[in-house]
Amino acid sequence: MGRIPRLTPDYIAAKERLGIGAGSPAARALARVVLELVAAEQLPLLDDVQAPLPRIVVGSTGLRVVTAYARRVKNRRLWLWYLPRGGEVVELVLVTSAPPRVLE
C-alpha cells in the first residue's frame, strides 16, 4: 500500500494561481509526480532537494513550514514541494514555477 497524499491549502491555492486546472496537461504531469511520491519505498527520492520554501506556508498540522523537498515536474517549469510524514503520508505543501534555491 502506498502513502496517502495530504494537500495543504497553500498547495491548492498555488495550483489555482498557476492556472493548473483539472485535466490539463500540467495537472496530469503534476499527478504523475504525486503518484511517484506515494508509490516510493523511501522519501526523499534521488533527485529531490531540500530547500527553503519561497514563502512560509501552513502545513496540514497547522504548523508553519519553512523548508521542504522539491521535485521537478518532468517537461514543465513546475516544482512540487512536499514533506514525508512517516511512512504513510506525503504532505503536498506548494507548487512553484521557480526552482528551489538550495543553500550551500
PyMOL commands that set and color helices and strands:
alter all, ss='L'
color gray80, all
select helices_A, chain A and resi 9-17+25-39
alter helices_A, ss='H'
color red, helices_A
select strands_A, chain A and resi 4-7+49-58+64-72+79-85+89-96
alter strands_A, ss='S'
color yellow, strands_A
deselect
rebuild
show_as cartoon
